């Protein structure tokens, strides 16, 4: 079975896209501390700090300032939600993306003729299991890849 074959039941890409859009909008509103409609560099840094827990950036990864600058398409000094959405999803971390085991698992699920929900199970397992952080990252990456492939 191919990924495109998963379409039965209540699983709907448009519903997932809508939920992701609502979550992104709520997250942006929370990060926009002054409710200006855009994130200043300080607000952007605070949001980044909150999401990464202050972890050091991987070698070769752009700085927060570089990311901010690349997103601020109109040079206004604030990044709007529209500018973030227009930029698309962030690239995988340097040397990152799927681990070899995660990629093998996702590809084997794609070829599993007996299960129409295997990939959906993989995506939702991190929400219901005590999975590792790496598994959560892989599920998020797979979800982003799936959503990007249908847009």
N, C-alpha and C positions, 0 to 999 in steps of 0.2 A: 504494500500500500504506500502511496506517496503522501506527502504532507497535504497536498491539495485534496486528498480523499477524505480528510477529516471535516465533515460538514453536517453530520447528523445531530439530532438532539437539540439541546438548548445552547450549544456552543456556537457563538456567533462572533466573527471577527469585528463586525461593526459595533457590537455591544462592548467588546474588549477595548476597541479604539476609543469609544465614548467614555468608558470608565477611566482609561489612561488620561484622556484629555481633561476630565474633571479633576483627577488627582494632580495633574500638572498645574492646572489653574489654581487649585487650593494651595498647593505648595508655593507657587509664585506669590500669591496674595500674602501668605504667611511670611515669606522672605522679604517682601516689600514693606519694611517696618514703618516707613513714613507715608504709605499709601499713595505714593506719587504716580504709580502706574509703570514705574521702571525701577530697576535695581541699580543703585550707585555702586561704585567699586567697593565701598565699605560693606554694603548690604550683601553684595555678591561674595566677598571674602567670608563674611559671617555664615552665609548659607553653605559655602564650600567647607568651612571648618566644621559646621554642624554635621554635614553628611560624611565627612572623612574621619571625624573624631580627632583631627589634628595630625593624622598620619603623614609621614614624609612622602613627598611625591616620588614616584618611581624615576629612576635615572632616564633621562631623555624625554620625560613628559614635560609639556609646557607649564609655565608658571600660571598661577591664578590670574595675574595681571595680563599675561599673553592671551589666555582664554577669554577674559573679559573684553580685551581690545578686539579680538577676532569676532566676537558676537555683536559688539556695538557698531552695527553696519552704518548707521548715520552719523557716527562720531559725536553724539550728544552728551556722552559722559554717563549715560544710563542705558541699561540693557532692558528692553521691553520683552514681554512674553512672545510677541510676534517675531522679534529678532531671534529669540532662542528657538522657537518652532521652525523658523525659516532655515536655521543652521542644521537642523536634523539631529539625529542622535549622536552622542559623542563617540569617537572611535574607541576600539578596545584599548586597554592599557598596553604600553610597550611590552612586547613579549607575551601579552595576555590573550584574552578571548577564551575559548574553550581549552580546558586541559585535554590532553590526548584521550583520557578515559571518558570525559564528558562528550567530546565530539564523537567518539566511537559509539557511545551509548545513544546519542541522538540519531546518528545514522542508522544504527541497528533498529531503533524504534520505527524509523521511517519505512524500513523494509518489512516490518512485522505484519504479515497478512492477517493475523488472528485478532488484532486489536485496533479498533478505530480511535481509541482514546489514549493510547500510550504516550503520545507527545503531550497531550493535555495533562495527563497524570504527571509527567515530568515537570511541566510548568507549575502545576499547583502543589506538588509535593513539598516544596520549600515552605509553603504557607501552612501546611498541616503537620509536617514532621519537624523534629529537632535536627535539621540539616546543618551542615557546616556552612560557613560564610562563602566558601568556594562554590558550593552547590547553588546557593542563592544567586551568586554572580552569574553562574552558567545558565540558570533558569531565566534570569533577566536578559541576558544576552540572546538566548534563544527566542524569547518573546519579542525582543526588538527586531531580530532578524525576520521572524514570521510577519510581524506587522509591516516592516519595510517592504517585504516581498509582495504584499497585497495592495499597497498604496499606489 
